[in-house]
Each structure stands twice: as structure tokens, then as C-alpha cells.
Amino acid sequence: MAEALLTVEDLRVGFETDDGRVQAVDGVSFELREGEVLAIVGESGSGKSVTAQTIMGLTRSPNAAFEGRIGFEGEDLLNASQEQLRRVRGNEIAMIFQDPMTSLHPVYKLGWQIAEQIQAHEQVSKADARERATELLRRVGIPSPESRIDNYPHEFSGGMRQRAMIAMALANSPRILIADEPTTALDVTIQAQIISLIGDLRSELGSVILITHDLGVVAEIADRVLVMYGGMVVEQGTLEELFYNPQHPYTWGLLGSLARVDGVKPRRLPSIAGAPPSLIAPPKGCRFRTRCPHEFDRCAELPPLAARAGGTQIDRCWLSPQEKAAKRAVEGRIGLEATA
């Protein structure tokens, strides 16, 4: 098994608001190994982006409270100084944000923004930094990079801006790339191109944390999957385990909500009933129990994240593996085995 490059231990992130503390991340733990793609999935508000931004040190503010540890290269990034974070951010760990239009500065040329990042971490001339920026744009598929390097972000299409963000992330050859919803707001053709590009550059990127709610994207590129709900991890395992043998009812709901192109066309798309829980006053016990069709008395107590189905797979549900298998058989549409 590959060595852990990044270790997140019992991470808790809360934000004080006028209505009370929003516990956006509540006890999240995972490891990112050398050379793997770890996908973090879940609906909006599950804590995916806050977890990633906290790794980058981007959630620090007077109203934020943190607990836990984020281990990287012998340092605890959660308690690192701003100077330590500046050395790591963009150089060792880089991030692609959801909307490249708001992540790129609108009044600076794209080439200047990429070259600035290179010069911030390395002692190189402006000419050398510009040359490297041009080559980076070429590597990510920007046509005529020698001229496009002097364009402003608004002169690029959405897909090209996302490619430019990937070029910027590659600028300092980071060991970890965090891609936060890299295909959001792109049409399906451009989505496929961006995912293919990340896959092609995987050997150069090292390890990748892919944050998404699109399980189709996960199936294309991920090695392991982390499922989050209500600020907590509810299931974790390899891609094959999560898709072929899902153990948590929330994961069943995510898989069951996928639009299918085979079989009989349903009258309406399946969905998970109800709404995500309040992170100011979450339900007692299992966070998913208010929406779970399989809730029973013991769900009022929070189940631990534990291995119940064997292998490396862990989940947070009181149902036994036998009970889960029986319920999934009755539903008949959960997991990829239903498509076999």
C-alpha cells in the first residue's frame, strides 16, 4: 500500500453566525496516498469544499474555530503560520476552484497571473516565467498559447478558463492537486475534456483530491471515494466497493439518483426525499435518519465509522451487512450490480 502523503485527523471546522455555530465539518478523517485520486462526494452543504479549503488554509477568519490535525511533510497545516502556508500553498498543494471566472483576476492578463505564481515560489526572471507559462498553456490544450497568454480571462470560454486554472495549478509541480467541482457550469462535452485532461496529467499531478457531486465523473477517474453528509464522513472505500457494494443508505440514494440510459425510462427521476440537515442544529444520532427510509430506534444514537462489510470499506450505519443486502435487494436499483 502506498505511503500516506496527506493525513486529516478528526477535523472539525465551525463558523460563528448570528444564529449560532455552523459546524460545517464534524470529525472528518482520511488519508491521501501517493499517486492516487481520492474523490469526495456529497450534495451541497455536506462539508466537501470547507474541508478542502481548510487544507489550503483558506477558511481562517475571526469567526472560525478549528480542531484536529492536517499532517503534510511532518507539519500540521491546521496550526501552521501564514508564512508556512504560503510556502505550501500553490507550491506543494494547489487547488482548482469551482468557478474559474471568479478565481482568475479580471484586470490582469492570464500569462501574468501564471508567471506571478511561478516567481512567488522560484527565483526566475520574468522572461523565463513567461516562457514557462506559455508552455503550461500548451500542455493543457490552449491553442496558440504564444498569443493567448496576453489575453484577459473574459476572452476565454468557460472550458478554456478551466484549462488555464489547471495550467496555473501545474505551474510549480505540486505534489497534491485539489480539484473542487472542476466541471461545474460546463457542458457535457467540455466536462469530458477536462476530466480526460486531469487523467492524462495524473502522473505529473501526483495525488489528486477530486470534490464533486457527479458520480459519473468519480467513476471515470477515482481510486477511492469518501462520501460526506451533514459535515461527516458516512462511507469510505475503493471505487469498486462504493459502486458495487455500497453500505450506507445515503450512498444508495446517490447511486439511485443517477440518470440511466439503459432499461425502462422512468416517469420521473428518483431522488432523495427531504432536505439536508441544519448544521446549526443537526438531528440527534445519525445525520441522515430524518431522510432515511430504513430508520429504526437505534438511529437516534450516532453510529461510529467502522468496517462492517470487510475489506477497506467503512461506513456509519447501524444496519448489519446482511440487513443492508436484503434491503438493497428489495429496492433493486442500488449499485452497479443492478446494471449487470
N, C-alpha and C positions, 0 to 999 in steps of 0.2 A: 504494500500500500504506500502511495506517495506521501511524502512528509507534508505536514500542515504548514502552509505559508502564512495564513491569517487565522487567528483564533478569537472568536467572540464568545465571552463567558458571561452568562446571566445579565445581559444588557437590559437596562431599564432607562427609558427616556420619558420625562414628564414635562409638561408646559403649564405654567400657572396662567389661568384666564379669569375673567370676571365671574364666570360660572363655576369655577373650581379647577382642579388639576386635570388636564387631559393626559392620561397615561398612554402615550402613543405606542411605546414599545415596553413590553412587560415580561422580562425574564427570557430573552432570546439568546440561544447558544447555538453555535455551529462552527465548523472548520472549513476553510477553503484550502484545497491541496494543490500542490504544484501541478500546473498543466491541465487543470480540469475546468469545466464550465458548470457552475452552480447556479441553478435557476431558483429565484424566489418568486412565488406566485401567490395570488390572493386578490380579492376585489379591492376597490379604492377604500382607503381608510384602515387597511389591515396592518399598517406599520412598515411596509416594504421600503418606501423611499426614505422615511425617517431613519431606519436602520442604516441604509447606505450613506445618507448624508452625515450621520453621526460618525461613521468610519472615517469620512473625509474631514471631520471637524467643522462641518458647515451648520450645525444646529446650536452652536454655542450662543447664548444670549442671556441677559439678566433673569429672564423668567423661565429658563430651562434648568432641569435637575437631572443628573446622571448617576447611575450606579452600574457596577460591573467592570469588565475589563475587555479591551480590544488589543490583542497581542500581535505585533508585527516586528520582526527582526529584533526581538529582545526588548522592544519598547511597548509601553502601554499608551496607545494613541488617545484613549479616553482622557488621560490625565497629562498628556504631552503639552508642552508650551507652544505658543503660536510659532515661535522660531523653529521648533522641531517639526511641527505640522507643515510649515512652508517648505522644508526640505523634502518631506514625503509627498505632499500633495502635488500632483502633476508630474512628479519625477519617478516615484516608486509606485504610487497608486493614482490612476487617472480615472476620470468619470465623464461619461456621455450623458447629458441631461435630456429630459423629456422633449423640450421644445427648443431646437437649435436657434430659432429666430430670436428668442428672448435670452439665450445663453451667449450668443455672439454680440459683441458691441456694435451697434448700428452705425456709428460715425467713424469707425476705423476700418481700413481695408483688411480683408481677410488674411492676406500674407503677413501683414504687420502683426496681427494678433497671434499667428502661429510662431513667427520669428521671436516675438517678445517672450513667449513661454520658453523657447529654447535658450535664449540669452539669460533668462532668470535663473536657470539651473546650470548653465555651462558658460565657460569663458570662450566665446567665439565672436567673430566680427559680425557686423550687420550683413555684410555681403554673404558670408558663409551661412548665416542663419536663414537668409532669404533663399539661398540655393537649396538648403535642406527642406525648407517649407515647400518649395516648388516640387521637389522630388516626392515629398509626402502626398501632395495633392495628386500627383501622377499615380502613385501606388494605390490610392483609394478610388481611382477611376474618374477623376475630374478631367474632362477634355481640355486641351490647350492650356495646361497649367501655367505656362510662362506668361500668358496674358490674363488668365482668370485670377491670378494671385493678386492683382491690383484692383479687383472688383470688391464692392461692398456686399455685406450679407444679403441685402434686399435684392441684389441682382442674381441671386442663385435660387433655384427651385427648392422645395422642401427636401427632396431626396438628396440634392447636391449639398445643401447645408448640413444634412446629417452626415454625409461623407466627409465634409470639411471638419465636422466635430470629431470624427474618428481619426482623421489626419492629425488634428491637434492633440488627441489623446495619445497617439503613437509617437509624438514629437520627441519625447525623452526616453523611449523604450521602457515603459513602466512594467513592473512585474505583475501588477493586477490592474485589470480594467473593469470598472463598474459601469454597466450599460443600463440606465434607468429608462425603461419603456422606449427603446431606441426606434421603434417602428410606429409610435403613436402619431396619428394625424397623417399618415402616409397611405397612399392607395396600395392595394394588394401586390401589384407588380413591383413597386418600389420597396415595399416591405420585404419581398423575397430577395431583392437585390442586396439590401442592407444586411439581412441575416446571412446570405451567401458570402458577403464581404467579410463579416466577422468570422465566419467559419474558415474562409481562406487565409485570414490573417492570424488564426488561432495560435500557430507556432510562434509568431512574433509577439503576440499579446501575453503569452504565458498563461496566467489564470484569469478567468472571467466570472464576474457575478452579473447574471442577467436578471433584471427585475421586470416582470411582465404579468399581465393577466391573460395573455394569449397562449393557451396550451398548445396550439399548433406550432408556434414559434419554439416553445420548450421542446417539443418532440423532435424538432429539426436539429437542435444543437446541444442540448444539455446532457451532462453526465449524471448529475444528482439534482434532486428537486427538494426545495424547502417550501412547505405550504403554510402560510400565515393567515390568521383570522383574529380579529379583535386585539391586535398587538402581540399575539402569542404565536409560537410555532405549534401547529396541531398535527403535522405529519412531516416526516423526512425520510428519504430513501433514494435509491438509484432510480434512474428514469424508467427502467423496466419494472421495478417494484411498484412505483407510483401509478404507472399506466396500466399494468396488467393485474396488479393485486392491491388496489387502494384499500386502506384500512379505516380512514376517518370519514364519517358521513358528509363532512364539508367537501372533502376531496371527491366523493361520489357526486355531489351536486355540481362541482366544477366540471367534471368529466361529462356528466349527464346533460349539461347545458350546451355542449358543443353542437354546432350545426352539422348534420350528417348528409353526405351526398349519396350514400347507399341506402338501400331499404326503402320502406314506405315513407313518403313525405308526411310529416306530422301536420295536424291542423294548425298548431302553434308551437313555437319553440319551447322546450322545457326550461324552467327557471327555478331558482331557489326562493322559496316563499319568504316573506318578511323583509326586514331591513337590517343592516349591520348594527351591532350594539353601540350604545353610547360609551365612549372611552372615559367619560367623566364619572358615570355611574354604571359600570358594566354589570351584567347579570351575575348572580352568585353561582359559583360552580363552573361548569363547562360554559364557555363563552357562546358556543353555538347552540345551546339547548333550546333557546326560545324559537329557533327556526328549524330545529331538527325533528323530523317525523318519527324518529326512533327514541325520543326522550323517555327516560324512566326515572324512578325515585333517586337512584344513586347519582344522577347527573347534577343534583344540587351541590355535590361535592366536586371540587376541581380535580380531574384525573391527572396524574403525573405523565410526563412524556417518557414512555418506556417501550421497550421491544416486546411485542406480543405475537408477531407473526413469524419470527425467526429472521435470520439474515441480518442486514444492517438497518432494516426498516424500523422506525419508531413512530408511535402515534399517541395522541392524547384522547383516548376514548375508553369508557368502562366496558363496552361490549367485548365479549370474548371473540377470538378469531372465528370460532365455529358459528356464533350468533351473527357475526358480520357476513360470513359466507352465505348463510341461509337468507338473510335479508337482501343481499345483493342478488341472489338467485331469483328471488321473488320479483325484484324490480326489473331484472333482466336487461338493463341498458347501461350498467356501470362498468367502466374499464374497457380496454381494447379487446378483451376476450369476447365481448358481445359482437364484435365485427368479424370474428374468425369464421 
